[in-house]
Amino acid sequence: MLQNAGDAGCLQIKGTHAQMMKWKEALSADEWNSLVVVNRARHQARYHNAATQYFHWLLNDSSTSWSYPGESMRVIYAESLGPQEDTSDELGTVSIDARASTAFFDDPWRFK
């Protein structure tokens, strides 16, 4: 079962990467460099989530030492969204919090 899980994870990342490379070709360098990913998943899968780590690698992103592996301002793990909720709400909240935190404390992570 562990081998099957490993194989499934590998196929997930390979498929995701193939699609991301198609989208990367369609975007300008500025669009790609400002791309933000919202990984919609559930709480129990958060720590070392394969998709989160993949996007962190793909975007060559940096994060704080205290965040979950791979999560940052450009790779957002959305564990609180229900089936009918839109990821743009989560993205908006993170973006507004980061801007307000920067304005008040000169630190985009302070409100996290």
Biopython code that builds the backbone (N, CA, C, O; Angstrom):
import numpy as np
from Bio.PDB.StructureBuilder import StructureBuilder

atoms = [
    (1, "MET", "N", (0.826, -1.191, 0.000)),
    (1, "MET", "CA", (0.000, 0.000, 0.000)),
    (1, "MET", "C", (0.867, 1.251, 0.000)),
    (1, "MET", "O", (0.532, 2.239, -0.654)),
    (2, "LEU", "N", (1.976, 1.214, 0.728)),
    (2, "LEU", "CA", (2.856, 2.378, 0.739)),
    (2, "LEU", "C", (3.455, 2.636, -0.643)),
    (2, "LEU", "O", (3.593, 3.788, -1.055)),
    (3, "GLN", "N", (3.810, 1.571, -1.354)),
    (3, "GLN", "CA", (4.334, 1.730, -2.712)),
    (3, "GLN", "C", (3.273, 2.341, -3.629)),
    (3, "GLN", "O", (3.578, 3.210, -4.444)),
    (4, "ASN", "N", (2.026, 1.883, -3.491)),
    (4, "ASN", "CA", (0.937, 2.445, -4.290)),
    (4, "ASN", "C", (0.732, 3.923, -3.975)),
    (4, "ASN", "O", (0.515, 4.730, -4.880)),
    (5, "ALA", "N", (0.799, 4.275, -2.709)),
    (5, "ALA", "CA", (0.643, 5.681, -2.316)),
    (5, "ALA", "C", (1.781, 6.521, -2.898)),
    (5, "ALA", "O", (1.554, 7.631, -3.380)),
    (6, "GLY", "N", (2.991, 5.992, -2.852)),
    (6, "GLY", "CA", (4.138, 6.702, -3.433)),
    (6, "GLY", "C", (3.989, 6.875, -4.935)),
    (6, "GLY", "O", (4.275, 7.943, -5.476)),
    (7, "ASP", "N", (3.543, 5.825, -5.606)),
    (7, "ASP", "CA", (3.326, 5.899, -7.052)),
    (7, "ASP", "C", (2.237, 6.923, -7.391)),
    (7, "ASP", "O", (2.375, 7.697, -8.338)),
    (8, "ALA", "N", (1.168, 6.917, -6.615)),
    (8, "ALA", "CA", (0.073, 7.862, -6.859)),
    (8, "ALA", "C", (0.545, 9.298, -6.666)),
    (8, "ALA", "O", (0.200, 10.175, -7.458)),
    (9, "GLY", "N", (1.322, 9.540, -5.630)),
    (9, "GLY", "CA", (1.861, 10.879, -5.393)),
    (9, "GLY", "C", (2.757, 11.333, -6.531)),
    (9, "GLY", "O", (2.702, 12.488, -6.952)),
    (10, "CYS", "N", (3.579, 10.422, -7.025)),
    (10, "CYS", "CA", (4.474, 10.722, -8.141)),
    (10, "CYS", "C", (3.670, 11.077, -9.393)),
    (10, "CYS", "O", (3.985, 12.051, -10.077)),
    (11, "LEU", "N", (2.648, 10.303, -9.690)),
    (11, "LEU", "CA", (1.814, 10.578, -10.854)),
    (11, "LEU", "C", (1.068, 11.899, -10.710)),
    (11, "LEU", "O", (0.901, 12.631, -11.685)),
    (12, "GLN", "N", (0.619, 12.205, -9.492)),
    (12, "GLN", "CA", (-0.058, 13.480, -9.233)),
    (12, "GLN", "C", (0.867, 14.649, -9.566)),
    (12, "GLN", "O", (0.464, 15.590, -10.250)),
    (13, "ILE", "N", (2.085, 14.588, -9.090)),
    (13, "ILE", "CA", (3.031, 15.681, -9.311)),
    (13, "ILE", "C", (3.425, 15.768, -10.789)),
    (13, "ILE", "O", (3.527, 16.867, -11.333)),
    (14, "LYS", "N", (3.645, 14.634, -11.439)),
    (14, "LYS", "CA", (3.990, 14.653, -12.869)),
    (14, "LYS", "C", (2.864, 15.272, -13.700)),
    (14, "LYS", "O", (3.121, 16.074, -14.597)),
    (15, "GLY", "N", (1.629, 14.901, -13.402)),
    (15, "GLY", "CA", (0.486, 15.465, -14.123)),
    (15, "GLY", "C", (0.320, 16.953, -13.866)),
    (15, "GLY", "O", (0.052, 17.726, -14.785)),
    (16, "THR", "N", (0.481, 17.342, -12.620)),
    (16, "THR", "CA", (0.394, 18.759, -12.259)),
    (16, "THR", "C", (1.492, 19.550, -12.959)),
    (16, "THR", "O", (1.244, 20.637, -13.482)),
    (17, "HIS", "N", (2.699, 19.007, -12.968)),
    (17, "HIS", "CA", (3.821, 19.701, -13.584)),
    (17, "HIS", "C", (3.606, 19.875, -15.092)),
    (17, "HIS", "O", (3.896, 20.939, -15.638)),
    (18, "ALA", "N", (3.113, 18.863, -15.750)),
    (18, "ALA", "CA", (2.856, 18.965, -17.186)),
    (18, "ALA", "C", (1.860, 20.090, -17.473)),
    (18, "ALA", "O", (2.054, 20.867, -18.408)),
    (19, "GLN", "N", (0.805, 20.178, -16.681)),
    (19, "GLN", "CA", (-0.193, 21.234, -16.881)),
    (19, "GLN", "C", (0.386, 22.604, -16.549)),
    (19, "GLN", "O", (0.130, 23.575, -17.262)),
    (20, "MET", "N", (1.160, 22.690, -15.480)),
    (20, "MET", "CA", (1.754, 23.976, -15.102)),
    (20, "MET", "C", (2.709, 24.489, -16.174)),
    (20, "MET", "O", (2.771, 25.694, -16.415)),
    (21, "MET", "N", (3.445, 23.604, -16.814)),
    (21, "MET", "CA", (4.362, 24.031, -17.868)),
    (21, "MET", "C", (3.594, 24.581, -19.076)),
    (21, "MET", "O", (4.064, 25.509, -19.735)),
    (22, "LYS", "N", (2.419, 24.016, -19.371)),
    (22, "LYS", "CA", (1.572, 24.557, -20.437)),
    (22, "LYS", "C", (1.106, 25.964, -20.077)),
    (22, "LYS", "O", (1.138, 26.870, -20.909)),
    (23, "TRP", "N", (0.668, 26.138, -18.818)),
    (23, "TRP", "CA", (0.209, 27.461, -18.394)),
    (23, "TRP", "C", (1.360, 28.458, -18.328)),
    (23, "TRP", "O", (1.177, 29.638, -18.627)),
    (24, "LYS", "N", (2.530, 27.999, -17.942)),
    (24, "LYS", "CA", (3.692, 28.893, -17.859)),
    (24, "LYS", "C", (4.014, 29.474, -19.238)),
    (24, "LYS", "O", (4.357, 30.650, -19.359)),
    (25, "GLU", "N", (3.902, 28.642, -20.270)),
    (25, "GLU", "CA", (4.156, 29.116, -21.635)),
    (25, "GLU", "C", (3.175, 30.201, -22.054)),
    (25, "GLU", "O", (3.513, 31.070, -22.858)),
    (26, "ALA", "N", (1.960, 30.155, -21.511)),
    (26, "ALA", "CA", (0.921, 31.124, -21.887)),
    (26, "ALA", "C", (1.025, 32.433, -21.105)),
    (26, "ALA", "O", (0.390, 33.422, -21.471)),
    (27, "LEU", "N", (1.820, 32.448, -20.032)),
    (27, "LEU", "CA", (1.935, 33.641, -19.195)),
    (27, "LEU", "C", (3.200, 34.413, -19.515)),
    (27, "LEU", "O", (4.198, 33.845, -19.958)),
    (28, "SER", "N", (3.144, 35.722, -19.284)),
    (28, "SER", "CA", (4.357, 36.527, -19.400)),
    (28, "SER", "C", (5.237, 36.247, -18.181)),
    (28, "SER", "O", (4.787, 35.654, -17.201)),
    (29, "ALA", "N", (6.495, 36.681, -18.255)),
    (29, "ALA", "CA", (7.406, 36.486, -17.113)),
    (29, "ALA", "C", (6.877, 37.211, -15.879)),
    (29, "ALA", "O", (6.965, 36.678, -14.772)),
    (30, "ASP", "N", (6.334, 38.405, -16.045)),
    (30, "ASP", "CA", (5.778, 39.146, -14.904)),
    (30, "ASP", "C", (4.583, 38.426, -14.295)),
    (30, "ASP", "O", (4.448, 38.359, -13.073)),
    (31, "GLU", "N", (3.711, 37.887, -15.152)),
    (31, "GLU", "CA", (2.556, 37.145, -14.649)),
    (31, "GLU", "C", (3.009, 35.901, -13.880)),
    (31, "GLU", "O", (2.489, 35.601, -12.806)),
    (32, "TRP", "N", (3.981, 35.186, -14.443)),
    (32, "TRP", "CA", (4.481, 33.985, -13.777)),
    (32, "TRP", "C", (5.119, 34.335, -12.435)),
    (32, "TRP", "O", (4.898, 33.641, -11.442)),
    (33, "ASN", "N", (5.900, 35.398, -12.403)),
    (33, "ASN", "CA", (6.604, 35.793, -11.180)),
    (33, "ASN", "C", (5.679, 36.335, -10.107)),
    (33, "ASN", "O", (6.081, 36.448, -8.949)),
    (34, "SER", "N", (4.453, 36.672, -10.465)),
    (34, "SER", "CA", (3.496, 37.135, -9.459)),
    (34, "SER", "C", (2.387, 36.118, -9.204)),
    (34, "SER", "O", (1.435, 36.397, -8.474)),
    (35, "LEU", "N", (2.515, 34.942, -9.807)),
    (35, "LEU", "CA", (1.524, 33.887, -9.641)),
    (35, "LEU", "C", (1.409, 33.467, -8.177)),
    (35, "LEU", "O", (2.414, 33.284, -7.490)),
    (36, "VAL", "N", (0.176, 33.320, -7.716)),
    (36, "VAL", "CA", (-0.109, 32.829, -6.372)),
    (36, "VAL", "C", (-0.967, 31.577, -6.513)),
    (36, "VAL", "O", (-1.929, 31.561, -7.280)),
    (37, "VAL", "N", (-0.619, 30.539, -5.779)),
    (37, "VAL", "CA", (-1.330, 29.264, -5.835)),
    (37, "VAL", "C", (-2.106, 29.071, -4.535)),
    (37, "VAL", "O", (-1.556, 29.238, -3.447)),
    (38, "VAL", "N", (-3.374, 28.721, -4.653)),
    (38, "VAL", "CA", (-4.174, 28.342, -3.494)),
    (38, "VAL", "C", (-4.416, 26.844, -3.609)),
    (38, "VAL", "O", (-5.126, 26.380, -4.501)),
    (39, "ASN", "N", (-3.814, 26.099, -2.693)),
    (39, "ASN", "CA", (-3.943, 24.642, -2.655)),
    (39, "ASN", "C", (-5.118, 24.298, -1.746)),
    (39, "ASN", "O", (-5.034, 24.420, -0.524)),
    (40, "ARG", "N", (-6.187, 23.878, -2.351)),
    (40, "ARG", "CA", (-7.414, 23.567, -1.612)),
    (40, "ARG", "C", (-7.373, 22.102, -1.181)),
    (40, "ARG", "O", (-7.440, 21.196, -2.012)),
    (41, "ALA", "N", (-7.264, 21.888, 0.104)),
    (41, "ALA", "CA", (-7.210, 20.526, 0.634)),
    (41, "ALA", "C", (-7.751, 20.537, 2.068)),
    (41, "ALA", "O", (-8.268, 21.553, 2.531)),
    (42, "ARG", "N", (-7.634, 19.440, 2.743)),
    (42, "ARG", "CA", (-8.163, 19.318, 4.106)),
    (42, "ARG", "C", (-7.057, 19.340, 5.150)),
    (42, "ARG", "O", (-5.884, 19.142, 4.833)),
    (43, "HIS", "N", (-7.437, 19.577, 6.375)),
    (43, "HIS", "CA", (-6.515, 19.769, 7.499)),
    (43, "HIS", "C", (-5.533, 18.619, 7.684)),
    (43, "HIS", "O", (-4.331, 18.856, 7.801)),
    (44, "GLN", "N", (-6.002, 17.419, 7.713)),
    (44, "GLN", "CA", (-5.126, 16.288, 8.028)),
    (44, "GLN", "C", (-4.017, 16.104, 6.997)),
    (44, "GLN", "O", (-2.980, 15.511, 7.293)),
    (45, "ALA", "N", (-4.236, 16.608, 5.802)),
    (45, "ALA", "CA", (-3.230, 16.446, 4.750)),
    (45, "ALA", "C", (-2.253, 17.615, 4.684)),
    (45, "ALA", "O", (-1.417, 17.655, 3.781)),
    (46, "ARG", "N", (-2.331, 18.556, 5.600)),
    (46, "ARG", "CA", (-1.580, 19.799, 5.487)),
    (46, "ARG", "C", (-0.068, 19.614, 5.600)),
    (46, "ARG", "O", (0.666, 20.113, 4.747)),
    (47, "TYR", "N", (0.407, 18.933, 6.599)),
    (47, "TYR", "CA", (1.840, 18.838, 6.852)),
    (47, "TYR", "C", (2.530, 18.031, 5.751)),
    (47, "TYR", "O", (2.171, 16.879, 5.508)),
    (48, "HIS", "N", (3.488, 18.615, 5.107)),
    (48, "HIS", "CA", (4.239, 18.002, 4.001)),
    (48, "HIS", "C", (3.349, 17.623, 2.823)),
    (48, "HIS", "O", (3.604, 16.625, 2.149)),
    (49, "ASN", "N", (2.317, 18.404, 2.572)),
    (49, "ASN", "CA", (1.428, 18.150, 1.446)),
    (49, "ASN", "C", (2.226, 18.187, 0.151)),
    (49, "ASN", "O", (2.980, 19.131, -0.087)),
    (50, "ALA", "N", (2.068, 17.175, -0.684)),
    (50, "ALA", "CA", (2.867, 17.052, -1.906)),
    (50, "ALA", "C", (2.651, 18.229, -2.852)),
    (50, "ALA", "O", (3.615, 18.762, -3.401)),
    (51, "ALA", "N", (1.407, 18.638, -3.049)),
    (51, "ALA", "CA", (1.131, 19.753, -3.958)),
    (51, "ALA", "C", (1.734, 21.050, -3.431)),
    (51, "ALA", "O", (2.298, 21.830, -4.200)),
    (52, "THR", "N", (1.622, 21.285, -2.138)),
    (52, "THR", "CA", (2.201, 22.501, -1.551)),
    (52, "THR", "C", (3.707, 22.524, -1.765)),
    (52, "THR", "O", (4.263, 23.548, -2.164)),
    (53, "GLN", "N", (4.358, 21.424, -1.509)),
    (53, "GLN", "CA", (5.802, 21.370, -1.694)),
    (53, "GLN", "C", (6.177, 21.506, -3.168)),
    (53, "GLN", "O", (7.186, 22.130, -3.496)),
    (54, "TYR", "N", (5.383, 20.934, -4.044)),
    (54, "TYR", "CA", (5.647, 21.070, -5.478)),
    (54, "TYR", "C", (5.583, 22.537, -5.904)),
    (54, "TYR", "O", (6.497, 23.028, -6.567)),
    (55, "PHE", "N", (4.514, 23.240, -5.530)),
    (55, "PHE", "CA", (4.364, 24.634, -5.943)),
    (55, "PHE", "C", (5.454, 25.515, -5.317)),
    (55, "PHE", "O", (5.922, 26.466, -5.942)),
    (56, "HIS", "N", (5.842, 25.201, -4.112)),
    (56, "HIS", "CA", (6.948, 25.926, -3.470)),
    (56, "HIS", "C", (8.218, 25.771, -4.309)),
    (56, "HIS", "O", (8.933, 26.744, -4.546)),
    (57, "TRP", "N", (8.491, 24.560, -4.751)),
    (57, "TRP", "CA", (9.651, 24.290, -5.598)),
    (57, "TRP", "C", (9.506, 24.978, -6.953)),
    (57, "TRP", "O", (10.434, 25.639, -7.420)),
    (58, "LEU", "N", (8.346, 24.823, -7.580)),
    (58, "LEU", "CA", (8.104, 25.360, -8.915)),
    (58, "LEU", "C", (8.279, 26.876, -8.959)),
    (58, "LEU", "O", (8.881, 27.407, -9.892)),
    (59, "LEU", "N", (7.765, 27.554, -7.971)),
    (59, "LEU", "CA", (7.828, 29.014, -7.946)),
    (59, "LEU", "C", (9.128, 29.523, -7.336)),
    (59, "LEU", "O", (9.342, 30.731, -7.237)),
    (60, "ASN", "N", (9.997, 28.595, -6.927)),
    (60, "ASN", "CA", (11.271, 28.962, -6.297)),
    (60, "ASN", "C", (11.014, 29.962, -5.182)),
    (60, "ASN", "O", (11.642, 31.018, -5.100)),
    (61, "ASP", "N", (10.082, 29.599, -4.340)),
    (61, "ASP", "CA", (9.545, 30.499, -3.330)),
    (61, "ASP", "C", (10.295, 30.388, -2.010)),
    (61, "ASP", "O", (10.972, 29.393, -1.749)),
    (62, "SER", "N", (10.171, 31.400, -1.199)),
    (62, "SER", "CA", (10.740, 31.363, 0.149)),
    (62, "SER", "C", (9.602, 31.501, 1.154)),
    (62, "SER", "O", (8.545, 32.054, 0.847)),
    (63, "SER", "N", (9.833, 31.001, 2.329)),
    (63, "SER", "CA", (8.818, 31.091, 3.380)),
    (63, "SER", "C", (9.508, 31.330, 4.713)),
    (63, "SER", "O", (10.735, 31.309, 4.813)),
    (64, "THR", "N", (8.703, 31.554, 5.716)),
    (64, "THR", "CA", (9.262, 31.778, 7.043)),
    (64, "THR", "C", (9.624, 30.441, 7.688)),
    (64, "THR", "O", (9.131, 29.390, 7.279)),
    (65, "SER", "N", (10.471, 30.493, 8.679)),
    (65, "SER", "CA", (10.907, 29.265, 9.353)),
    (65, "SER", "C", (9.779, 28.615, 10.150)),
    (65, "SER", "O", (9.825, 27.413, 10.410)),
    (66, "TRP", "N", (8.776, 29.386, 10.538)),
    (66, "TRP", "CA", (7.713, 28.843, 11.380)),
    (66, "TRP", "C", (6.492, 28.367, 10.593)),
    (66, "TRP", "O", (5.558, 27.830, 11.187)),
    (67, "SER", "N", (6.479, 28.552, 9.273)),
    (67, "SER", "CA", (5.314, 28.127, 8.496)),
    (67, "SER", "C", (5.395, 26.626, 8.193)),
    (67, "SER", "O", (6.442, 25.999, 8.349)),
    (68, "TYR", "N", (4.271, 26.075, 7.759)),
    (68, "TYR", "CA", (4.282, 24.685, 7.312)),
    (68, "TYR", "C", (5.187, 24.587, 6.093)),
    (68, "TYR", "O", (5.293, 25.554, 5.338)),
    (69, "PRO", "N", (5.843, 23.453, 5.877)),
    (69, "PRO", "CA", (6.756, 23.315, 4.741)),
    (69, "PRO", "C", (6.081, 23.666, 3.410)),
    (69, "PRO", "O", (5.070, 23.077, 3.031)),
    (70, "GLY", "N", (6.671, 24.641, 2.718)),
    (70, "GLY", "CA", (6.189, 25.035, 1.403)),
    (70, "GLY", "C", (5.192, 26.170, 1.377)),
    (70, "GLY", "O", (4.971, 26.759, 0.319)),
    (71, "GLU", "N", (4.581, 26.500, 2.503)),
    (71, "GLU", "CA", (3.579, 27.564, 2.514)),
    (71, "GLU", "C", (4.248, 28.932, 2.595)),
    (71, "GLU", "O", (5.270, 29.106, 3.258)),
    (72, "SER", "N", (3.641, 29.903, 1.900)),
    (72, "SER", "CA", (4.194, 31.248, 1.845)),
    (72, "SER", "C", (3.111, 32.210, 1.378)),
    (72, "SER", "O", (1.929, 31.867, 1.363)),
    (73, "MET", "N", (3.516, 33.404, 1.000)),
    (73, "MET", "CA", (2.569, 34.364, 0.434)),
    (73, "MET", "C", (2.150, 33.967, -0.981)),
    (73, "MET", "O", (1.119, 34.426, -1.473)),
    (74, "ARG", "N", (2.938, 33.124, -1.632)),
    (74, "ARG", "CA", (2.613, 32.703, -2.995)),
    (74, "ARG", "C", (2.055, 31.285, -3.065)),
    (74, "ARG", "O", (1.506, 30.888, -4.093)),
    (75, "VAL", "N", (2.188, 30.530, -2.001)),
    (75, "VAL", "CA", (1.648, 29.166, -1.940)),
    (75, "VAL", "C", (0.800, 29.083, -0.669)),
    (75, "VAL", "O", (1.321, 28.970, 0.441)),
    (76, "ILE", "N", (-0.498, 29.142, -0.857)),
    (76, "ILE", "CA", (-1.446, 29.218, 0.261)),
    (76, "ILE", "C", (-2.196, 27.892, 0.364)),
    (76, "ILE", "O", (-2.771, 27.412, -0.613)),
    (77, "TYR", "N", (-2.182, 27.318, 1.541)),
    (77, "TYR", "CA", (-2.915, 26.073, 1.790)),
    (77, "TYR", "C", (-4.268, 26.452, 2.383)),
    (77, "TYR", "O", (-4.330, 27.045, 3.460)),
    (78, "ALA", "N", (-5.327, 26.122, 1.701)),
    (78, "ALA", "CA", (-6.680, 26.512, 2.127)),
    (78, "ALA", "C", (-7.415, 25.308, 2.692)),
    (78, "ALA", "O", (-8.093, 24.584, 1.963)),
    (79, "GLU", "N", (-7.276, 25.099, 4.007)),
    (79, "GLU", "CA", (-7.912, 23.942, 4.636)),
    (79, "GLU", "C", (-9.308, 24.246, 5.156)),
    (79, "GLU", "O", (-10.048, 23.330, 5.515)),
    (80, "SER", "N", (-9.672, 25.507, 5.199)),
    (80, "SER", "CA", (-10.937, 25.874, 5.828)),
    (80, "SER", "C", (-12.080, 26.068, 4.844)),
    (80, "SER", "O", (-13.191, 26.395, 5.260)),
    (81, "LEU", "N", (-11.840, 25.878, 3.557)),
    (81, "LEU", "CA", (-12.885, 26.103, 2.572)),
    (81, "LEU", "C", (-13.799, 24.890, 2.429)),
    (81, "LEU", "O", (-13.342, 23.750, 2.347)),
    (82, "GLY", "N", (-15.086, 25.162, 2.403)),
    (82, "GLY", "CA", (-16.058, 24.113, 2.168)),
    (82, "GLY", "C", (-16.254, 23.898, 0.678)),
    (82, "GLY", "O", (-15.671, 24.619, -0.131)),
    (83, "PRO", "N", (-17.064, 22.920, 0.304)),
    (83, "PRO", "CA", (-17.239, 22.577, -1.108)),
    (83, "PRO", "C", (-17.830, 23.711, -1.949)),
    (83, "PRO", "O", (-17.577, 23.769, -3.153)),
    (84, "GLN", "N", (-18.602, 24.601, -1.354)),
    (84, "GLN", "CA", (-19.242, 25.674, -2.110)),
    (84, "GLN", "C", (-18.476, 26.994, -2.040)),
    (84, "GLN", "O", (-18.876, 27.969, -2.675)),
    (85, "GLU", "N", (-17.395, 27.041, -1.287)),
    (85, "GLU", "CA", (-16.643, 28.287, -1.131)),
    (85, "GLU", "C", (-15.579, 28.414, -2.216)),
    (85, "GLU", "O", (-15.008, 27.422, -2.669)),
    (86, "ASP", "N", (-15.329, 29.639, -2.614)),
    (86, "ASP", "CA", (-14.398, 29.921, -3.699)),
    (86, "ASP", "C", (-13.013, 30.222, -3.143)),
    (86, "ASP", "O", (-12.884, 30.867, -2.103)),
    (87, "THR", "N", (-11.988, 29.760, -3.830)),
    (87, "THR", "CA", (-10.621, 29.993, -3.382)),
    (87, "THR", "C", (-10.235, 31.466, -3.450)),
    (87, "THR", "O", (-9.316, 31.890, -2.749)),
    (88, "SER", "N", (-10.916, 32.251, -4.277)),
    (88, "SER", "CA", (-10.587, 33.675, -4.370)),
    (88, "SER", "C", (-10.865, 34.386, -3.047)),
    (88, "SER", "O", (-10.218, 35.391, -2.753)),
    (89, "ASP", "N", (-11.803, 33.897, -2.247)),
    (89, "ASP", "CA", (-12.052, 34.489, -0.930)),
    (89, "ASP", "C", (-10.837, 34.309, -0.025)),
    (89, "ASP", "O", (-10.429, 35.237, 0.674)),
    (90, "GLU", "N", (-10.274, 33.123, -0.046)),
    (90, "GLU", "CA", (-9.087, 32.842, 0.767)),
    (90, "GLU", "C", (-7.905, 33.687, 0.288)),
    (90, "GLU", "O", (-7.174, 34.262, 1.095)),
    (91, "LEU", "N", (-7.730, 33.754, -1.003)),
    (91, "LEU", "CA", (-6.646, 34.550, -1.583)),
    (91, "LEU", "C", (-6.800, 36.021, -1.208)),
    (91, "LEU", "O", (-5.824, 36.678, -0.848)),
    (92, "GLY", "N", (-8.009, 36.531, -1.292)),
    (92, "GLY", "CA", (-8.273, 37.923, -0.918)),
    (92, "GLY", "C", (-7.969, 38.197, 0.543)),
    (92, "GLY", "O", (-7.373, 39.222, 0.874)),
    (93, "THR", "N", (-8.371, 37.297, 1.412)),
    (93, "THR", "CA", (-8.118, 37.459, 2.842)),
    (93, "THR", "C", (-6.626, 37.485, 3.137)),
    (93, "THR", "O", (-6.153, 38.347, 3.878)),
    (94, "VAL", "N", (-5.886, 36.551, 2.565)),
    (94, "VAL", "CA", (-4.440, 36.492, 2.789)),
    (94, "VAL", "C", (-3.773, 37.756, 2.261)),
    (94, "VAL", "O", (-2.900, 38.323, 2.920)),
    (95, "SER", "N", (-4.179, 38.194, 1.084)),
    (95, "SER", "CA", (-3.582, 39.381, 0.470)),
    (95, "SER", "C", (-3.868, 40.642, 1.286)),
    (95, "SER", "O", (-2.963, 41.438, 1.535)),
    (96, "ILE", "N", (-5.104, 40.822, 1.695)),
    (96, "ILE", "CA", (-5.463, 41.997, 2.497)),
    (96, "ILE", "C", (-4.755, 41.971, 3.842)),
    (96, "ILE", "O", (-4.241, 42.997, 4.287)),
    (97, "ASP", "N", (-4.719, 40.816, 4.497)),
    (97, "ASP", "CA", (-4.013, 40.706, 5.777)),
    (97, "ASP", "C", (-2.536, 41.056, 5.625)),
    (97, "ASP", "O", (-1.974, 41.757, 6.467)),
    (98, "ALA", "N", (-1.907, 40.574, 4.558)),
    (98, "ALA", "CA", (-0.486, 40.849, 4.344)),
    (98, "ALA", "C", (-0.240, 42.336, 4.113)),
    (98, "ALA", "O", (0.724, 42.897, 4.633)),
    (99, "ARG", "N", (-1.098, 42.966, 3.343)),
    (99, "ARG", "CA", (-0.943, 44.407, 3.086)),
    (99, "ARG", "C", (-1.160, 45.229, 4.349)),
    (99, "ARG", "O", (-0.407, 46.162, 4.629)),
    (100, "ALA", "N", (-2.190, 44.879, 5.108)),
    (100, "ALA", "CA", (-2.443, 45.606, 6.358)),
    (100, "ALA", "C", (-1.304, 45.389, 7.349)),
    (100, "ALA", "O", (-0.868, 46.327, 8.017)),
    (101, "SER", "N", (-0.835, 44.170, 7.441)),
    (101, "SER", "CA", (0.267, 43.852, 8.344)),
    (101, "SER", "C", (1.534, 44.604, 7.955)),
    (101, "SER", "O", (2.284, 45.062, 8.818)),
    (102, "THR", "N", (1.766, 44.728, 6.663)),
    (102, "THR", "CA", (2.927, 45.489, 6.190)),
    (102, "THR", "C", (2.759, 46.970, 6.517)),
    (102, "THR", "O", (3.713, 47.621, 6.945)),
    (103, "ALA", "N", (1.562, 47.504, 6.319)),
    (103, "ALA", "CA", (1.307, 48.920, 6.594)),
    (103, "ALA", "C", (1.478, 49.252, 8.080)),
    (103, "ALA", "O", (2.057, 50.281, 8.427)),
    (104, "PHE", "N", (0.978, 48.391, 8.941)),
    (104, "PHE", "CA", (1.037, 48.648, 10.380)),
    (104, "PHE", "C", (2.356, 48.251, 11.022)),
    (104, "PHE", "O", (2.858, 48.957, 11.896)),
    (105, "PHE", "N", (2.919, 47.132, 10.598)),
    (105, "PHE", "CA", (4.079, 46.561, 11.299)),
    (105, "PHE", "C", (5.316, 46.377, 10.425)),
    (105, "PHE", "O", (6.348, 45.909, 10.907)),
    (106, "ASP", "N", (5.226, 46.740, 9.149)),
    (106, "ASP", "CA", (6.311, 46.549, 8.198)),
    (106, "ASP", "C", (6.734, 45.078, 8.128)),
    (106, "ASP", "O", (7.911, 44.763, 7.955)),
    (107, "ASP", "N", (5.743, 44.187, 8.266)),
    (107, "ASP", "CA", (5.981, 42.757, 8.255)),
    (107, "ASP", "C", (4.733, 42.060, 7.714)),
    (107, "ASP", "O", (3.714, 42.016, 8.404)),
    (108, "PRO", "N", (4.787, 41.515, 6.497)),
    (108, "PRO", "CA", (3.581, 40.898, 5.922)),
    (108, "PRO", "C", (3.090, 39.665, 6.682)),
    (108, "PRO", "O", (1.948, 39.243, 6.499)),
    (109, "TRP", "N", (3.932, 39.091, 7.523)),
    (109, "TRP", "CA", (3.574, 37.863, 8.246)),
    (109, "TRP", "C", (2.972, 38.129, 9.627)),
    (109, "TRP", "O", (2.480, 37.194, 10.260)),
    (110, "ARG", "N", (2.995, 39.349, 10.106)),
    (110, "ARG", "CA", (2.584, 39.651, 11.480)),
    (110, "ARG", "C", (1.138, 39.228, 11.779)),
    (110, "ARG", "O", (0.851, 38.771, 12.885)),
    (111, "PHE", "N", (0.233, 39.372, 10.816)),
    (111, "PHE", "CA", (-1.182, 39.026, 11.024)),
    (111, "PHE", "C", (-1.463, 37.546, 10.818)),
    (111, "PHE", "O", (-2.603, 37.112, 10.988)),
    (112, "LYS", "N", (-0.475, 36.778, 10.465)),
    (112, "LYS", "CA", (-0.693, 35.359, 10.175)),
    (112, "LYS", "C", (-0.963, 34.570, 11.417)),
    (112, "LYS", "O", (-1.167, 33.358, 11.347)),
]
sb = StructureBuilder()
sb.init_structure("model")
sb.init_model(0)
sb.init_chain("A")
sb.init_seg("    ")
for serial, (resi, resn, name, xyz) in enumerate(atoms, 1):
    if name == "N":
        sb.init_residue(resn, " ", resi, " ")
    sb.init_atom(name, np.array(xyz, "f"), 0.0, 1.0, " ", f" {name:<3s}", serial, name[0])
structure = sb.get_structure()
